[in-house]
Amino acid sequence: MEHVKRIGRELKYQGRVLSVYSDTMETPDGQIVYYDYIHHNGAAAVVPVTKDGRILMVRQFRNALDRETLEIPAGKLDFIGEPGRDCAARELEEETGYRSEHLELLITVRTTVALCNEKIEIYVARDLIPSRQHLDEDEYIDVKAYTIEELKEKIFSQEIEDSKTIAAIMAYESKYLH
């Protein structure tokens, strides 16, 4: 099978978290087409599991949706090549006020494969150790623990719509509770 190939890339916007490009592509039959491409340096997330099996979730405002969302703790890598485990450990403590010495890779998700290269490594954290939150200046986060059944109900009622959170909760249940 012949493939589409990139013959040009032009930066259209450079932000704090992402870069937006216009790619010039050549199709196998010689047509020139243009694709939007969003570059993201990557992120990590964590499913923090309490001793009684509940999962710590964070509620925070998301500007793109103009409302609060309920999600697993997550954040962008501090630099290209930062190990996902390090980022997940940092975000766990920053957002929930807990840390863990036991982080295990659960899954990796690509959030929007049609136009963005964002990759999120999702870890499971057990044996949580109380610490304290270290929120960024612009972060306002509430933390609450939920059972897996409560979270699934929130997913199926569309209260939780965040793709990384849905993938993480369902993968966690499938791998560890069945």
C-alpha positions as CSV (number, residue, x, y, z in Angstrom):
1,M,0.0,0.0,0.0
2,E,1.3,3.4,-1.0
3,H,1.3,6.1,1.7
4,V,0.7,9.8,1.9
5,K,4.0,11.6,2.5
6,R,4.7,15.0,4.0
7,I,6.5,17.4,1.7
8,G,6.3,20.5,3.9
9,R,5.4,21.8,7.4
10,E,4.8,25.4,8.4
11,L,4.4,26.6,12.0
12,K,1.2,28.6,12.4
13,Y,1.1,29.0,16.2
14,Q,3.5,28.4,19.1
15,G,1.9,28.2,22.5
16,R,3.0,27.1,26.0
17,V,1.6,23.6,25.7
18,L,1.3,22.9,21.9
19,S,2.4,24.0,18.5
20,V,0.1,24.1,15.5
21,Y,1.3,23.4,12.0
22,S,0.0,23.2,8.5
23,D,1.4,20.2,6.7
24,T,1.6,19.9,2.9
25,M,1.1,16.3,1.9
26,E,1.3,14.4,-1.3
27,T,-1.1,11.5,-1.9
28,P,-0.1,8.3,-3.7
29,D,-1.8,9.6,-6.8
30,G,0.2,12.8,-6.8
31,Q,-2.4,15.2,-5.3
32,I,-1.3,17.9,-2.9
33,V,-3.4,18.2,0.2
34,Y,-3.1,20.1,3.5
35,Y,-3.4,18.7,7.0
36,D,-3.6,20.4,10.3
37,Y,-1.1,19.0,12.8
38,I,-0.9,19.8,16.5
39,H,2.4,18.9,18.3
40,H,2.2,18.1,22.1
41,N,5.2,17.1,24.1
42,G,3.3,14.5,26.0
43,A,1.7,14.0,29.4
44,A,1.2,11.4,32.1
45,A,-1.7,10.6,34.4
46,V,-2.3,8.4,37.4
47,V,-5.1,6.2,38.9
48,P,-4.5,6.7,42.6
49,V,-6.0,3.7,44.5
50,T,-6.7,4.1,48.2
51,K,-6.3,1.2,50.8
52,D,-10.0,0.6,50.6
53,G,-10.0,0.3,46.8
54,R,-11.4,3.7,46.0
55,I,-9.9,6.0,43.3
56,L,-8.9,9.6,44.0
57,M,-10.3,12.0,41.4
58,V,-9.7,15.7,40.9
59,R,-12.4,18.2,40.0
60,Q,-11.0,21.3,38.2
61,F,-12.0,24.0,35.8
62,R,-11.2,23.3,32.1
63,N,-11.2,26.4,29.9
64,A,-11.8,24.6,26.6
65,L,-15.1,23.3,28.0
66,D,-15.9,26.4,30.2
67,R,-16.8,24.1,33.1
68,E,-15.4,21.9,35.8
69,T,-14.6,18.3,35.0
70,L,-13.9,15.1,37.1
71,E,-10.7,13.5,36.0
72,I,-7.8,11.4,37.2
73,P,-4.7,13.5,38.1
74,A,-2.6,14.3,35.1
75,G,-0.2,16.9,33.6
76,K,2.1,17.7,30.8
77,L,5.7,16.5,30.8
78,D,8.1,19.2,32.0
79,F,10.5,18.6,29.1
80,I,10.7,16.4,26.0
81,G,12.0,13.0,27.1
82,E,10.9,13.3,30.8
83,P,10.0,9.8,31.9
84,G,6.2,9.4,32.2
85,R,6.6,7.8,35.6
86,D,8.3,10.9,37.0
87,C,5.6,13.2,35.6
88,A,2.8,10.9,37.0
89,A,4.5,10.9,40.5
90,R,4.8,14.6,40.4
91,E,1.2,15.2,39.3
92,L,-0.1,12.7,41.9
93,E,1.5,14.7,44.8
94,E,0.8,18.2,43.3
95,E,-2.9,17.5,42.6
96,T,-4.0,15.1,45.4
97,G,-1.5,15.6,48.2
98,Y,-0.5,12.0,48.2
99,R,2.6,10.3,46.8
100,S,3.5,6.6,46.1
101,E,6.6,4.5,45.7
102,H,4.6,2.0,43.7
103,L,3.6,3.3,40.2
104,E,2.9,0.7,37.5
105,L,2.2,1.5,33.9
106,L,-1.4,0.7,33.0
107,I,-1.9,1.9,29.5
108,T,-0.8,4.5,27.0
109,V,-3.4,6.6,25.1
110,R,-3.1,8.8,22.1
111,T,-5.9,11.4,22.6
112,T,-6.7,12.7,19.1
113,V,-4.9,10.6,16.4
114,A,-6.4,12.4,13.5
115,L,-4.6,15.7,14.2
116,C,-2.5,15.6,17.3
117,N,0.5,13.5,18.5
118,E,-0.3,13.8,22.2
119,K,0.7,10.7,24.1
120,I,-0.4,10.1,27.7
121,E,1.1,7.3,29.8
122,I,-1.3,6.3,32.6
123,Y,0.0,4.7,35.8
124,V,-1.6,3.0,38.8
125,A,-0.5,4.3,42.2
126,R,-0.9,2.1,45.3
127,D,0.2,2.4,48.9
128,L,-0.6,6.1,48.9
129,I,1.4,8.1,51.4
130,P,-0.1,11.4,52.7
131,S,1.8,14.5,51.7
132,R,0.5,17.8,50.7
133,Q,-0.8,19.4,47.5
134,H,1.5,21.7,45.5
135,L,-0.9,23.4,43.1
136,D,0.2,25.7,40.4
137,E,-0.8,29.4,40.9
138,D,-3.7,29.0,38.5
139,E,-4.9,25.6,39.7
140,Y,-8.0,25.1,41.9
141,I,-8.6,21.4,42.5
142,D,-10.9,19.5,44.7
143,V,-10.0,15.9,45.5
144,K,-12.5,13.1,46.3
145,A,-12.4,9.3,46.4
146,Y,-14.9,7.2,44.5
147,T,-15.6,3.5,44.1
148,I,-15.2,2.0,40.7
149,E,-18.9,1.5,40.4
150,E,-19.6,5.2,41.2
151,L,-17.0,6.2,38.5
152,K,-18.6,3.8,35.9
153,E,-22.0,5.3,36.6
154,K,-20.5,8.8,36.1
155,I,-19.0,7.6,32.8
156,F,-22.2,6.1,31.5
157,S,-24.3,9.1,32.6
158,Q,-21.8,11.4,30.7
159,E,-20.7,13.2,33.8
160,I,-17.2,12.0,33.0
161,E,-16.3,12.7,29.4
162,D,-12.5,13.0,29.6
163,S,-11.0,10.3,27.3
164,K,-7.9,9.6,29.4
165,T,-10.0,9.2,32.5
166,I,-12.6,6.9,30.8
167,A,-9.8,4.7,29.3
168,A,-7.9,4.6,32.6
169,I,-10.9,3.6,34.7
170,M,-12.1,0.9,32.3
171,A,-8.6,-0.5,31.9
172,Y,-8.0,-0.5,35.6
173,E,-11.2,-2.4,36.2
174,S,-10.5,-4.8,33.5
175,K,-6.9,-5.5,34.6
176,Y,-7.2,-5.5,38.3
177,L,-10.8,-6.2,39.3
178,H,-11.7,-9.1,36.9
